[in-house]
Amino acid sequence: MTLVWVTGNSGTGKSTVGGVLRARGYVALDADDDGFSRWIDRATGEVVVDPPDPVPGGWLDRYGWAIVRERVEALAEESRSRIAFLCGSAENEADVLDLFDMTVCLLIDEDTLRHRLATRTTNTFGRHPEELAAALKWNPLMRSLYEGRGATVVDASRPLPEVVGSVIDAVQELTAAARACSTDRDGQGFA
């Protein structure tokens, strides 16, 4: 039916939004925690089995967080009869965007980003200076990148229920438009 990629910079609330979607009865998977992504050596393509935490200086120059296309293909196949969300980000996400019916990008301002990365308890990424610098570098680029890809942009600095509501509303608009198109193509939507 509909497969939705919920993405954004580190600290924007992707995992938290996914948790609320699950609590509301949706299929919502975490690309990090549910095995869709992994660290790879950019030079060799090899998977990093035991990445350091925190990462040492220069580590992010050689290694990248990558999503596994085969895992997303399987999810897309499973999602033909329902709405499913995959929440995460990966540097190679352009390799899998064709598998999604919709992309939602969560955005936050720099102060909120700094605060969330410093205080979150579910993930340590962003506490190390190199990781924080990478997140701060990407943050101002997110809006134009995702708007250019046709994503729905959501201000994730708002209260969590509003953010989740915006994500659900965007998906409902997409599915309603798809149903209307299907009805029109079948000749039943015109008077």
N, C-alpha and C positions, 0 to 999 in steps of 0.2 A: 504494500500500500504506500507507505511513505517512510523513507530513511532520512534522518536529519542529523547533520554534523553540527554539534554545538562546540564552538571553538573560541579562542581568544588567547591573550597573553597569559603567562603564569600569574596566578593570583586573582584572576577575574571572576572566579567562582564556578568554573565548569563542573568540577566534581560535586560541589554543593548543590548546584542546579540539578545535576543528575540524580542526586539523592532525593531531592524533593519530588522530582518526576517519578521516581520509583515508588516513593511513599504514596503518590496519587494514583498508582496502578499502571503506569506506563512502563514499557520496556526501555530502560535507560542504562547503558553500559558505560563504563569508564575506560577510555583508551589506555590509560596508564595501568590501572589496577586489574583490569580484566584481560590483559595479555594481548592487546592490539598493537602496542608500541614497544620499542626496545632501543637501547643504545647500540650504535654501530660505529665502526671505524670508517670514516669517510674515505680514507686512502685505499683500504682493502675490501671494504664491504662486510667485513667479519663482524659478527654479533659480539658485543662485550658481555660476557657472562656474569662478571662480578664487578660492576662499576664502583668507583670510589665515592664515598659520601662523607664529607663534602668533596667536590671535585678540586684537584690541585690546579694551580695557576697554569693557564695554557691548554687545559684539558678540553675545553669547549671549542678550541680552534681545530682540533683533530676529530673529535667525536660528536655525533649528532643523534638526536632523538628522532626515530623514524617509525612510521606506521607500516604495518605489514598488510600489503594489498590482499593477499589470500584470505586473511581473517575478515577483512571488510567485505570481500566478495561473498563469503559465507553468510555474514550478517544480512547483506542485501537480499540474498536468496530467502533467508528466513523471514524477512520483513515484508514479503509480498502480500501478506494477509493482515498486517497490522502496522501501526505507527511504532517506530523504534528510534531512539536517540543514541548517538555515540558522542560522548563528551570528551574532548581532548584537544591537543595540538601536537603537530609534528612538523619538522622542517621539510619533509617530503610530501606533505598533504596534497599537493597538486597532482600527485600520482594516483590519488583515490577519489578526487572530487567528482569524477564522472559517475561514481557509484551512489552518490547521494542525490535525493530529490530536492534538498534544501540545505543551505548553510545559514546558521545563526552565529553571529560574532558578538561576544560579550566584550564591552569596552569599559575601562575605568580610567580615572585621571591618575597622574603620577603620585600624588600624596596618598591616595587610596591604595595604589599598588604597593608603595613602600610599606604602609601600615600592614596590609594583608600578608605580604611576604614575611615581615618581621614577626607577626603574631600567630600565624596559622599553625595548627597542631597536627594536621593530617599529612603534611608533606614538608620536607626540609628544603626543597629547591627554592633558591632565592635568598637564603640567609648568608651564604658565602658571597664575599664581595664580587667574585667573577660572575656568579650566577645572577646577582642583583644587577650588575652592570649590563648583562645581556638582556634581562627583562626590561630595564629602563631604556635601552637602545631601541627595542622593538615596539614599545608601547605607543609612541607617537605615530608610528607607521601603520598601525593596525586598521584604522578607519578607512584610509584611502585604499589599502590593499584589498580589504574585504568588500567595500562598496564596489570597487572595480571588478570583483568576481561575482557581483550580483547578490551578495549576502544580505540578510536582514540584520541590521545592527541594533543591538540592545544596550542601553546604558545600565551596566551592572553595578553601578554605585548606588542605585536606588534600593529600597528595601527588598529583601529576597522574595516575598510573595509577589511583588510587582514585576520583578525580573522574570520569575517563572511564568507568571500570567502573560507577559509579553511573548515569551517563547511559545507557549501553547496557542495564544491568539494567532501568531504568525503561521503556525502549522495548520490551524483550523482554516485560515484564509486560503492557504495553498490547497488543502484538500477540497474545500468548497468550490474553488475555482476549477479544479480538475474534474470534479463531478459535473459542474455546469458545462464544461467543454465536452465531456463525454456525452452528456444528454443532447447538446447541440449537434454533435457529430452524428448521433443516432437519429436525428430528425425529430426528436420528441421535445426539444426545448423551444421550438418556434411556434407561435400562434398563427 
